[in-house]
C-alpha cells in the first residue's frame, strides 16, 4: 500500500512539472521610462526691464575728484545665440538716471556733476550651464554729463564712452529669466569752459560703477 501511495505522489509531481513547462513565460516587469527634461536653450530675442544704482566719481579741472551716486531704471533688448555651452549675444539698454554729486573744494560756490540718462550697447559672452549663464560683457556707453555752478550758466553734453562688466542670468519660469550684473562706465569728459567758472579750459569728467538687476522675457 505504501508503495502504491508513493507511485501516485511521484506521478502527480511529474504531471505538475509537465504542466508548468507548457505554460507561457511570465511577462517581463514593466518599468516606466523617466521623463526627459529638455536642455534649456538661450538662443533668441528678448526684452526686459532693469534697475539698480551707481556710484563713482567726477572731477573738474578746478576741483579735486568727488563722489557721485544715485539710482537707475530702464529697458533692455537683446539677442543670444547658443553653440554648445557657449553663448554669444548683443544687448542694449536705455535708462533714466539720477547719479550726481558735488564739491566745494576748488569751486567758487558748489560744483555739481549729474547724469540724467544713460545707455549701453554691449557684446556678451556667456557659458550655458543649463538654466544658469554667467557672462562677461563690454562695449559702448553713452549719456549726458551736466555741470552746474550757482551763478554760472553751466552746461550739458551728451558723451560717448565705454563700459565693461560681468553678471549672471538664470531661467526662472517659462520664457522668463532674471539677471544680476555689474558694469563699469566711463563717459569721458567735456569742456564746460566759462559756463562753469573763470577758466576757459574747465574739463568735467564722469565715470560710475553700476550694480543692477533685471527681468527679461525671451521670444
C-alpha positions in Angstrom: 0.0 0.0 0.0 2.8 2.3 0.9 4.5 1.7 -2.5 1.2 2.5 -4.3 0.9 5.8 -2.5 4.5 6.8 -3.4 3.8 5.9 -7.0 0.8 8.2 -7.1 2.7 11.1 -5.5 5.5 10.7 -8.0 3.1 10.6 -10.9 1.4 13.8 -9.7 4.7 15.6 -9.3 5.7 14.7 -12.9 2.3 15.8 -14.2 2.7 19.2 -12.4 6.1 19.7 -13.8 5.0 18.9 -17.3 2.0 21.3 -17.0 4.3 24.1 -15.7 6.6 23.5 -18.7 3.7 24.1 -21.1 2.7 27.4 -19.5 3.8 30.7 -21.4 6.7 32.5 -19.7 5.8 35.2 -17.2 5.8 38.7 -18.7 8.8 40.9 -18.0 8.2 43.6 -15.3 7.1 47.0 -16.7 9.3 49.9 -15.9 8.1 53.5 -16.8 10.8 55.4 -18.7 11.9 58.5 -16.8 10.5 61.8 -18.3 13.1 63.6 -20.5 13.6 67.2 -19.4 14.7 69.2 -22.5 18.0 71.1 -22.2 17.4 74.8 -21.9 18.3 76.9 -24.9 19.4 80.5 -24.6 19.0 81.3 -28.4 16.5 84.0 -29.3 15.4 87.6 -28.9 14.4 89.1 -25.5 13.2 92.3 -24.0 13.0 93.4 -20.3 13.5 95.9 -17.6 16.4 96.7 -15.4 17.1 98.8 -12.3 19.7 99.5 -9.7 22.2 102.1 -8.7 25.5 103.7 -9.5 28.5 105.0 -7.5 31.6 106.6 -8.9 33.4 109.9 -9.2 33.6 113.1 -11.2 36.4 115.6 -11.4 36.8 119.1 -12.8 40.0 121.0 -13.8 39.4 123.4 -10.9 38.4 120.7 -8.3 39.5 117.5 -6.7 37.8 114.2 -7.5 34.4 113.9 -5.7 31.9 111.1 -5.3 28.7 110.7 -7.4 25.9 108.2 -6.7 22.2 107.6 -7.5 19.6 105.3 -9.0 18.8 104.0 -12.4 15.8 102.3 -14.1 15.1 101.5 -17.7 14.5 99.0 -20.5 16.6 96.2 -22.2 16.6 94.4 -25.5 18.9 91.8 -27.0 19.6 88.6 -28.8 21.5 85.5 -27.8 22.9 82.6 -29.9 23.9 79.4 -28.2 26.5 77.0 -29.7 27.2 74.0 -27.4 27.6 75.5 -24.0 28.9 78.8 -25.3 26.5 81.8 -25.8 27.3 85.0 -27.7 24.9 87.9 -28.0 24.3 91.6 -28.2 22.4 93.7 -25.7 21.3 97.3 -25.5 19.6 99.3 -22.7 18.5 102.9 -22.1 17.9 104.1 -18.5 16.7 107.1 -16.6 19.4 108.1 -14.2 19.8 110.2 -11.1 23.5 109.8 -10.5 25.1 113.0 -9.2 27.5 114.6 -6.7 29.0 117.9 -5.8 32.0 119.6 -4.1 33.0 122.9 -2.7 36.8 122.3 -3.0 38.3 124.4 -5.7 34.9 125.8 -6.7 33.6 129.4 -6.2 30.4 128.1 -4.7 29.3 124.4 -5.3 30.3 122.4 -8.4 27.8 119.7 -9.3 28.1 116.9 -11.8 25.0 114.9 -12.7 23.7 112.3 -15.2 20.0 112.1 -16.1 20.1 109.3 -18.7 22.5 106.6 -19.8 22.5 103.8 -22.4 24.8 101.0 -23.4 25.3 98.7 -26.4 27.4 95.7 -25.4 28.5 92.3 -26.7 28.0 89.4 -24.3 29.9 86.1 -24.0 28.4 83.5 -21.7 28.7 79.9 -20.5 25.4 78.0 -20.5 25.1 75.6 -17.5 21.6 74.6 -18.5 19.4 77.2 -16.9 22.3 79.3 -15.5 24.5 81.5 -17.6 27.4 83.5 -16.2 28.6 86.1 -18.7 31.0 89.0 -19.4 30.1 92.0 -21.5 31.6 95.2 -22.9 31.1 97.9 -25.5 29.8 101.4 -26.0 28.3 103.6 -23.3 26.6 107.0 -23.8 24.8 109.5 -21.7 24.7 113.1 -20.7 27.1 114.9 -18.4 25.7 118.0 -16.7 28.0 120.5 -15.0 26.4 123.2 -12.8 27.7 126.1 -10.7 25.4 128.6 -9.0 25.8 132.0 -10.6 27.1 130.5 -13.9 25.2 129.1 -16.9 26.6 125.6 -16.5 26.5 123.1 -19.5 25.2 119.7 -20.5 26.8 117.5 -23.2 26.0 114.0 -24.5 29.1 111.9 -24.4 30.1 108.5 -25.7 32.4 106.3 -23.7 32.9 102.7 -22.9 31.7 100.0 -20.5 32.8 96.6 -19.3 31.3 94.2 -16.8 30.0 90.7 -15.8 26.9 89.1 -14.4 24.7 86.0 -14.0 21.4 85.3 -15.8 19.2 82.4 -14.9 15.8 81.0 -16.2 13.1 81.3 -13.6 9.8 80.1 -15.3 8.6 79.6 -18.9 10.2 82.2 -21.1 11.2 84.5 -18.1 14.8 85.0 -17.0 16.3 87.1 -14.3 19.8 88.6 -14.1 22.2 90.5 -11.8 25.2 92.4 -13.3 28.0 94.9 -12.6 29.2 97.4 -15.2 31.9 100.0 -15.1 31.0 103.0 -17.2 33.4 105.8 -18.3 31.7 108.7 -20.2 34.9 110.6 -20.7 34.9 114.4 -20.2 33.9 117.6 -21.9 35.0 121.2 -21.6 32.5 123.4 -19.7 34.7 126.5 -20.2 33.5 129.8 -18.8 30.0 128.4 -18.3 31.4 126.7 -15.2 33.8 129.3 -13.8 36.7 131.5 -14.6 38.7 129.0 -16.6 38.2 128.7 -20.3 39.6 125.1 -20.2 37.5 123.6 -17.4 37.2 119.8 -18.2 34.5 117.8 -16.4 34.9 114.0 -16.2 32.4 111.4 -15.2 32.6 107.6 -14.5 30.5 105.2 -12.4 30.0 101.6 -11.2 26.6 100.2 -11.9 25.1 97.4 -9.9 21.7 96.3 -11.1 19.2 93.5 -11.7 16.7 92.8 -14.4 13.9 90.6 -15.7 13.7 89.5 -19.4 11.1 87.8 -21.5 12.5 85.6 -24.2 10.7 85.0 -27.6 
